[in-house]
Amino acid sequence: MRVVWSPRALERVEAIARTIAGDRPVAAERWVRAIFARVAQLRDHAESGPVVPELSRPEVRQLQSPPYRIIYRVEARRVLILTIRHGRQELKSSRDGEAETFE
């Protein structure tokens, strides 16, 4: 299965890495490599992560990379990486119930 990163997810990786790099540049590089390595497993195991509990939608799942959560959606022919969130941040459904807000 193909793994695709949304622009929002890539922006979040960049922002988090910048924050980490402010104090520890080497740690930021290691963190980015670890995130991409963690996501790579989805090519062969798309449904390996549990469903995001606050959304209860079977296609929206997460991988843990403490203290962050990698939120993704399993689609017919691809896995879409939606965002990276701190583990303490909850996701909320939008009013129409169709799309989630992933700020």
C-alpha positions as CSV (number, residue, x, y, z in Angstrom):
1,M,0.0,0.0,0.0
2,R,1.2,3.5,-0.8
3,V,1.8,5.9,2.1
4,V,1.0,9.6,1.4
5,W,1.8,12.5,3.7
6,S,-0.7,15.4,3.8
7,P,0.7,18.9,3.7
8,R,-0.6,19.4,7.3
9,A,1.3,16.4,8.5
10,L,4.5,17.5,6.9
11,E,4.1,21.0,8.4
12,R,3.6,19.5,11.8
13,V,6.8,17.3,11.5
14,E,8.7,20.4,10.4
15,A,7.3,22.6,13.3
16,I,8.0,19.9,15.9
17,A,11.5,19.3,14.6
18,R,12.2,23.0,14.6
19,T,11.1,23.2,18.2
20,I,13.3,20.3,19.2
21,A,16.2,21.6,17.3
22,G,16.2,24.9,19.2
23,D,17.8,23.0,22.1
24,R,19.0,19.8,20.5
25,P,19.6,19.7,16.8
26,V,20.9,16.1,16.7
27,A,17.8,15.0,18.7
28,A,15.6,16.7,16.1
29,E,17.2,14.8,13.2
30,R,16.9,11.5,15.1
31,W,13.2,12.3,15.9
32,V,12.4,13.0,12.2
33,R,14.1,9.8,11.1
34,A,12.2,7.8,13.8
35,I,8.8,9.3,12.7
36,F,9.4,8.4,9.0
37,A,10.6,4.9,10.0
38,R,7.5,4.4,12.1
39,V,5.2,5.4,9.3
40,A,7.0,3.2,6.8
41,Q,5.6,0.1,8.6
42,L,2.1,1.1,7.3
43,R,3.0,0.1,3.8
44,D,2.7,-3.5,4.9
45,H,0.5,-3.2,8.0
46,A,-1.9,-0.4,7.3
47,E,-4.3,-1.4,10.0
48,S,-1.7,-2.0,12.7
49,G,-2.5,1.1,14.7
50,P,-5.6,1.3,16.9
51,V,-8.6,3.4,16.0
52,V,-8.4,6.9,17.3
53,P,-10.6,6.6,20.4
54,E,-12.1,10.1,20.4
55,L,-13.3,9.7,16.8
56,S,-14.4,6.0,16.8
57,R,-14.0,5.8,13.0
58,P,-12.4,2.5,11.9
59,E,-10.5,4.1,9.0
60,V,-8.9,6.8,11.2
61,R,-6.0,5.2,13.2
62,Q,-2.9,6.2,15.1
63,L,0.6,5.0,15.8
64,Q,2.4,6.0,18.9
65,S,5.8,7.6,18.8
66,P,5.9,9.0,22.4
67,P,5.0,11.6,23.2
68,Y,3.4,12.0,19.8
69,R,0.6,10.3,17.9
70,I,0.8,9.8,14.2
71,I,-2.8,10.1,13.0
72,Y,-3.6,8.4,9.6
73,R,-6.5,7.3,7.5
74,V,-6.7,3.9,5.7
75,E,-8.1,4.3,2.3
76,A,-8.7,1.8,-0.5
77,R,-5.3,2.2,-2.2
78,R,-3.3,4.3,0.2
79,V,-2.6,5.3,3.8
80,L,-2.9,9.1,4.3
81,I,-0.9,10.5,7.1
82,L,-3.2,13.3,8.4
83,T,-1.3,14.9,11.2
84,I,1.1,14.5,14.1
85,R,-0.2,15.5,17.5
86,H,1.1,15.5,21.0
87,G,-0.3,12.5,22.9
88,R,-2.3,14.7,25.2
89,Q,-4.1,16.6,22.4
90,E,-7.5,15.2,21.6
91,L,-9.0,15.3,18.0
92,K,-12.4,16.6,17.5
93,S,-14.9,15.9,14.7
94,S,-16.1,18.8,12.6
95,R,-19.8,19.8,12.7
96,D,-20.7,17.9,9.5
97,G,-19.1,14.8,10.9
98,E,-17.4,14.2,7.6
99,A,-14.0,15.7,8.1
100,E,-11.9,16.0,11.3
101,T,-10.1,19.1,12.4
102,F,-6.4,18.4,12.5
103,E,-4.9,21.7,13.5
